[in-house]
């Protein structure tokens, strides 16, 4: 009731003033029948009261709900009355409730993916740690290369976990700038030099020195490194090459990472970007969390670039980055 009276207060003030002003105008015009004037004012107040009673009765539930603290989200879906205003209020409230539910479902999904990845990564971390422990217990010569290989696995896993955590606040953690594509590719190759040597795979780069792109160097370097690491993993046979080249189009540049490895089975090609999907190769050739390409896709699209995969089982895979608004 208090909320209703507060809302109708301007009307409660203006109508009596209007009636008195009307009576005053008639008095100035020579009308002096005060009994009739008082009766007119009384009739006006009766009409105002009837209007207020009708409005309150049709909006009673609406005002009650607005005045009562919400104890459950389900209350948002309950009806507030059949009058147009409460119905419009119900419709808008239901829209907000559904939007909230969608955002919460998306948030929970991201949290569950992150938790699942962390659990998988912690489990996989046990293997390199166990290997390092065995190497330290060896009475013979310490095999530094073997230890370095296991440490590289730990570093790669930590990097992936770190970028997965940062992805939640991507909008606040990127800066677009002009970057030399050739220098960035060389940096990725240098960072993964040991991994190339361990697998006896050779980088084959065909990129001009004067090609620049506009992107976030940190995030793009991470995605390119993920793709290069995958290309090395699934090259399968030694003495193979991983080719990194560019194709120049009218409105974009296409950066390709090409391996001559096992390829991707046809049933997996459309699902490689799904979180935690390892596919046949991930199960048979190497340990995989199924998050690498998912992160690549998420980051690339957040940077307003595009990416896609072409592959032939037994012949190799081509991963392509499509980068618009580039300058040469």
N, C-alpha and C positions, 0 to 999 in steps of 0.2 A: 504493500500500500504506500509506503514512504517513497519508493522509487516512482510510482505512478503519480503521486501528488507533486513530486519535484519536476517531473516531465511536464505536467499540465499547469504548473504554476504561472507561466506567461499567459495562458488562456484564462485562468482564474482571475488574473489582474486586469487583462485587457477588456474582457466582456463587460464587467460592471462599469469600467471607465467609459466604454463605448455607449452604454445605455444612459449614463448620466450626461454625457455630452449631447446625446440625441435629445434628451429632455431639456437640456439647457438651450439648445437651438430653437426648439419649439416655444420655449418661454420667451426668448428674445423676439420671436415672430408674433407674439401676442396671445399665445395659448397659455391660459392660467388655470386649467382644470387639473389641479394637483392630484386629486384622487384617481383620475383616469391615468395620469402619468405614472403614479405609483403602481397602479395595477399593471400597466405595460411593463414596468421594470420587473415586477414580480413574475409575470409570465415569461419574461426573458430569462430570469434566473431559474425558473422551473425547467425551461428548455435546456439551459446549460447543465443543470443537474442531471437531467435525463440522458444527455449526451455523455456525461462523465460516467454515469452508472453503466450505460451500454458499453462504452469503451473499456471500462475496467473488467466487466464480466466477460467480454470476448478476449481480453488480453491477460486475464488473471494468471494463467499458467506461465505465460511469457514473462511477466514481471516477477513471479515467484521464483522461476528458474534463474533469472538474472540476479536476484537478491540472495540466493542460496549458494554457499561455497560448493564447488565441484569436488566430489569425492571419488569419482570414477570416470575414466574416459568414455565408457559406454553410455554415460548420460548425454554425451554429445549427439547421439543418434536418436534420442527420444524426441517426440513431438512437443512443440510449444503452443499448439493451438491451430485452429483452422482459418484464422484471419490472414489476409494477404501478407501483412508484415511479419507475424510469427512464422508463416510458411517460408517466406523469403529468408528469414533468419535461420530456420532449420536447414534449408538448402545450402546456404553458405557455410554453416557450421559443419554439415556433413562433408562438403568439399574439403574443408580444412582438415577434418578428421581423417579422410581417406589419404590426403597428401601427407599428413603426419605418419600414417601407417606405412605408406610407401617408403618414405625417407627412413623410418626406423627399420624396415625390412632390409633396405639397401645397406644401412649402417651395420646391422647385425650380420648380414652376409659378408661384408668386408672384414668384420672382426673375426668371424668364424674362419674365413680363408686365411687371415693372418695367423690365427692361433694354430690352425692345421699345418700351415707351412713351418712355423716355428717348431712344432712338435716333430715334423718330419726331418727338419734340418738338424735338430738336436740329436735325433736318432742316428742320422747319417754321420754326424760329427764323431760319434764313437769309433768309427772305423779308422779314420786317419790318426786319431789320438792313440788308439791301440797299437797301430803300426809304429808310431813314433816311440811309444813306450818300449816296444820290443827292440827297436833299433838302439835305444839307449842302454838296454840290458845286454846287448851283444858285446862280448869280450873282444871281438876282433875290431878291425878298423871301422870307424863310424862312417856309414854311408850317407854322406851329406846330400847327394842328389836325391836319394829316396826320401829323406826327411824333407827336403825342399819341396818335393812333389806333394807330399801330404800337407805341408803347410800352405801350398798354393790352393789345395782343395778347401782348406779351412778359410783362407782369405776370400776365395770366390763365394763361398756360402755366406760369410759375414757381409760381403758387399751386397749380395742379393737381398739378404734380410734387412739391411740398412735402407736400401732403396725402396723396398716394399713398405717399410714404416714411413718413409718420407712421402710416398705416393699419396697418403691420406691428406697431406697438406701441400699438394703439388702447386697450387695457385700462388702460394707464398714462398715457393722455393725454386723459382726458375727466372731466368733473365735472358731474353732473346738478344743476340748480338751477331755481328758478322764474323764468321769463322772460316778459316782456310780448311777446306775438306781434305786436301792432300795431307796437311800437317796432322789433322785429327786422325786420319786413317793410319798414318805412320806411328802415331802415339799408341794407338790400339794394338798395332802389330808388335811394337816394342814391349808393351806391357804384358803381352802374351807370348813373348819370345821363347821362354822355357817350355811352355805348353806345346808350341810348334816343334821344338827340338825333341821333347820327350816322345812325341807321337810320330816323329820323322815326317812331318808335313811341312810344306814350304809355301810361304805367302807369295802371291803373284799380283802385284798392284799395277793398275793402269789408270792413273788419275793425273790430270794436268795440274801443274803447280798453281795456276792462276784461277782455279775454280773456288769461289766462295759461296757459302750458303748462310742463311739467317736462321739460327736455331739457338737452343741452350746447349752450350758445349758439354757441360757436365752430364746432363741427362742423355744427350744423343751419344756421347762417348760410351756411356753405360749400355745403351741398347745395342750399339754396334759391337761392343765387346761380347755381349751375350750371344749375338748371332755368329760372330767369328769363333767363339768357343764351341758352339754347337757344330759348326762346320768342321772343326778339327776333330771333335769327338766321333762324328759319324762318317769321317773320311774312310774309315775301315782299314784300308791297305796303306802301308808305308810308301814313301816316295811320291805321294800324291801332292797336288797343288790346290790351294784355296785362292781363287781369283777374286779380287776386289776391283771393280771397274765402274765407270759412270757412262750413262747414256744421256745425251743432251736432247731435250725436246723443246718445243716452242715456249711453253709456260712452266716447265718444271725440269728438274734434273732427277735422274733415277740412279741410285747407288745400289749396285748388285754385289752380293756375296755368294760366290758359286763354289760348291764342292763337288767332288766326283766320287761320292761315297755310296752308302747303302740306299739313299733315297727314303722317301716317306710312303708307306703303304697307302693305297687309294682310300681305304676305309678310315684313315687317320687324318688325311690332308685337310678336311674341313673342321677338324676339332683341335688342331695343334695350339690354337690361341686360347683354349678354355683352361681355366685354372685347375691345376693338379692332374691334367690329362697327360699321361706319359706316353701312351701309345705303345705299339709293338717294339719300336726301337728302344724306347726308354726302359723297357722291361728286359730286353735281351742283350743290349750292347753296353749299357752303362747305368749307374745309379742316377735317377732323375727325380726331382721334386715336382716337375710339371708346371713350374711357376716362371721359368725363364722367358718363354715366348709370350706368356700372358702379360708379364710386366712390359715386355717390348711393345706389344700392341697398345696397352694402356698409355704408356709414355708417349709413343709416336702420335697417337690420336690427340693426346692432350697438347702436343706441340703443333697441332694442325698440319701434321704430315700424314702420310699413308704408308701402309706396308702390305705386302702380299707374298705368297709362296707358290712356287712352281716346282714340281718334283716328279721324277720317274724312278720307280723302284729299281734298284740295282745300278742306276746310272748317275744319280746325284740330285742335288737340290739347289735351287736358286732363290735366294731371299732378296727381295727388292724393297728399298726405301724410296718413296716418292716425295720429293721436297719441292714445294711451290715457292714462288717469289724469290728466285735465286738470281744472282748477278755474276757476270763473268768479267 
